Amino acid sequence: MAFTVSGISHAAIRVTDLGRSRRFYADFLGFPVVLEAEGVVVLKVGNALLGVRGDAPETSSGERFDAFHVGLDHLALAVESPEQLREMQDALDAAGVRNEGIQDDSSFNAKALVFYDPDGIALELYAMVG
């Protein structure tokens, strides 16, 4: 079966504290909220949507994100220029948000800034160079 995909429609993540995560993604990162419903906030991220889902009864108490388990490794968000990475790193540092600093990705001639949301979910801002 052949089909054409034009992009990613949306991704969804599960968090332990929906209010705290809403503040991080909407207020701190500035992603516009397009929908709020019981247990979920949907944000506009570029041309896609990001669903942030609250804790579920099936979630183990004290559970934290682990990039080495099967499932989500990280969520990479494209930005227009490497200069934006420095500005974002300054904002992350000022807010006390854990990050890995700006890194070179020579495989794709890009730069990346890896940081973590309140649940430890790995996020990456990714900028092509030149």
C-alpha positions in Angstrom: 0.0 0.0 0.0 1.5 3.3 -1.0 0.4 6.7 0.4 1.8 10.2 0.7 2.4 11.9 4.0 2.6 15.7 3.9 3.9 16.2 7.4 3.2 15.5 11.0 -0.3 16.4 12.1 0.3 16.2 15.9 2.1 14.5 18.7 0.9 14.0 22.2 2.9 13.6 25.4 1.7 12.5 28.9 2.7 14.6 31.9 2.3 14.3 35.6 1.0 17.8 36.3 -1.0 19.3 33.5 -1.1 22.9 35.0 2.6 23.0 35.4 3.2 21.7 31.9 0.7 24.1 30.5 2.6 27.0 32.1 5.9 25.6 30.7 4.7 25.0 27.1 2.2 27.9 26.7 3.5 30.6 29.0 7.3 30.0 29.0 7.8 28.6 25.5 5.0 30.7 24.0 3.1 28.0 22.1 -0.5 29.2 21.5 -3.3 27.2 23.2 -5.8 26.1 20.6 -7.9 23.8 22.8 -8.3 23.1 26.5 -10.5 20.2 27.6 -10.6 17.9 30.6 -7.2 16.3 30.9 -5.6 17.8 27.8 -4.2 21.1 26.4 -3.6 21.3 22.7 -0.9 23.8 21.5 0.0 25.1 18.1 3.7 24.3 17.3 4.6 25.6 13.8 2.3 23.8 11.4 1.5 20.9 13.8 -0.3 20.4 17.1 1.1 19.2 20.4 -1.3 17.5 22.8 -0.2 17.7 26.4 -2.2 15.1 28.3 -2.6 15.0 32.1 -1.8 12.1 34.4 -3.9 9.0 34.0 -5.0 6.4 36.6 -2.7 3.9 34.8 0.4 6.1 35.3 2.7 4.8 38.0 3.2 7.1 40.9 6.4 9.1 40.7 7.0 8.0 37.1 9.5 10.1 35.1 10.3 10.3 31.4 13.1 8.0 30.3 14.5 8.4 26.7 15.9 4.9 26.9 12.5 3.1 27.2 10.6 2.1 24.1 8.6 5.1 22.9 9.4 8.8 22.7 13.2 9.5 22.7 12.8 13.3 22.2 10.7 15.9 20.4 12.7 18.1 18.0 11.3 21.5 17.0 12.7 23.3 14.0 13.7 26.9 14.4 14.7 29.3 11.6 18.2 30.2 12.6 21.1 29.1 14.9 20.9 32.6 16.4 17.6 31.7 18.0 19.3 28.9 19.9 21.5 31.3 21.8 18.5 33.5 22.8 16.6 30.4 23.9 19.5 29.1 25.9 19.8 32.4 27.7 16.0 32.3 28.6 16.3 28.6 29.7 19.3 29.4 31.9 17.6 32.5 33.4 14.5 30.3 34.2 16.6 27.5 35.7 15.5 25.0 33.0 18.0 22.1 32.6 19.6 22.1 29.2 22.6 20.7 27.4 23.8 23.8 25.7 24.1 24.3 22.0 25.6 21.4 20.2 26.9 20.8 16.6 25.3 18.1 14.5 27.8 17.8 11.7 25.9 14.9 10.2 23.2 17.3 9.0 25.1 20.6 9.1 22.9 21.8 12.0 23.0 23.0 15.6 20.7 21.8 18.4 19.8 22.9 21.9 18.5 20.1 24.0 16.4 20.9 27.1 13.9 19.2 29.4 10.3 20.0 30.4 9.1 19.7 34.0 8.7 15.9 33.6 12.1 15.5 32.1 10.9 15.0 28.6 13.7 15.8 26.2 13.0 18.6 23.8 15.3 19.9 21.1 15.4 23.1 19.1 17.1 22.3 15.8 18.4 24.8 13.3 20.0 24.1 10.0 23.3 26.0 9.4 23.7 27.9 6.1 
